[in-house]
Amino acid sequence: MMQSEVLIQTPWPIQSYFPSNLDYYESEHHEFLSSINSTPENSLISSEAYLPVLSDECVDFDSQNIMVLDEVCQWLCDEDQGIEEIQSETSVKGEDVWSPCLSMEELNDVVMEPESQTGLQNLLKAYGEAIAMGQKELADVIVRCISEKTNPVGPAVERIAFNLFQDEDNQGNEYLKQEAIRNFMQAFSAFYRIFPYGQFAHSTANSAILEVIPIHAKSVHIFDFDICEGSQWAVVIEAIAQQRKSLTITSVKLEEHDSRFEETKRNLFNYAQTFGLNLKVQEKDVTQMVQEMEGRRREGREFLVFNCMVGLPHMGKTGKTTEVTNFLSIAKAALATNDGIITFGDGESHERMEKASDFSSFFDGKLAHYKAIYESMEWGFPSHLTEARMAMETLFVTPFISSNSWLQKWMEGRENMVSKNIIGLKGRPMSTESLNEARELVKQAESPYGIRVEGDSWNEMVLEWNGTPLVKVSVWV
């Protein structure tokens, strides 16, 4: 099957949950996107497609996809500014960040086996090895050489390297980030709909939740570690309404407080009203959550759900180790005396240190993971809309890519976090229905995406890109 024929359908009502201003997009920005995409012989891509997989030929989206992607493109540049100009601007900014590169002869004096270190990937590998051996000066030399081989709009590995060593206060792509932040909800909606990472995690977790809710339970109480925009709960709200149960969603208040909670609360409440659901949405910190759990025993009348999504690309951030650990510990204690389930979606499972003998292998795993993310985004996006993809990368993927934060993760020792905190609970096997739904979501037989089930209890489902894990969801009862 041709790539342009592969269409992945969205499995739940995303568009009805996210507010839409398509009329505004059409009146204000249609001319700009048309100037990017004006080839008359372009083919038509269905508006209902979840992930349009396109060839390098120019294509025409229908009016809905035009409006969504047009807004993304508009953030990146003015109507008279092209990607070449943006590349030039970011390169100039980059000159303030990077020191001049040492010559290859000088590098050869300090790097072992110089013939194997000629490519950018080999230089990155050498950097990981230098840090692992505590050779900071050597690592600095390698970084200066890497800087001349990076490109913010180049191949995946060049974009990763460009972001990896940026000064957080002086990033060359800060302009793109600020423009995207100004239109965050539109960016989030587009990113969530176009790429499968968040939808896979949410759909898999939701299926497990709905499969285990007892018929006799009168109410369901969801404790959500990082609720973000609340996009996960649209399908659950609809299902609980059909079961005529009441639903409470408690957002756990983290140290880095999300100022969008009130907006998320309002959106969830309005969505629930359309189905006549008795929904309560509240926010509590960990201390308040512990107080509520202590001595709690509802004798099956209320079913508890502890949902934790960490490091998924659409979230644009990672969870703090201590906060995730505390949340899972509270969940484990609560399930000792209450009926319930734990769903854990992990976009950072690649950094489990049982798979890495030292920082070098840990670093290599991070590189492979984000290279797969970048490549999967390229595969699912029209080549003539590179500016839109860059804006999404800047807002949702770049925040995960930092040599300093990767080293901090290694030092924190986040390995085995799930197994250490959910030990003693029973893993719930993924259902055949859930597995088939996930495979259909990514059109496994027709795309580089893959789905596999693993874990001692077959309670972990993994989304892969060409064999590289992107997101893992595990279920515990």
Secondary structure, DSSP 4 states (H G I P E B T S, - for coil): --GGG-EEE-SS-HHHHS---HHHHHHHHHHHHHHHS--TTPPEE-TTEEEE---SS--EE-HHHHHHHHHHHHHH--TT--HHHHHHHHHHHHHHHPPPPPPHHHHHHHSSSGGGG-SHHHHHHHHHHHHHTT-HHHHHHHHHHHHTT--TTS-HHHHHHHHHT--TTS-TTHHHHHHHHHTHHHHHHHHHHHSSHHHHHHHHHHHHHHHH--TT--EEEEEES--TT-GGGHHHHHHHHHTT-EEEEEEEEPSS--TTHHHHHHHHHHHHHTTT--EEEEEEEHHHHHHHHTT---TTSEEEEEEEEES-GGG-S---HHHHHHHHHHHHHHHTTS-EEEEEEETTGGG-GGG-SSHHHHHHHHHHHHHHHHHHHHHTS-GGGHHHHHHHHHHHTGGG--HHHHHHHHHHT-TTHHHHHHTTSPBPPPPHHHHHHHHHHTTGGGSSEEEEEESTTS-EEEEEETTEEEEEEEEE-
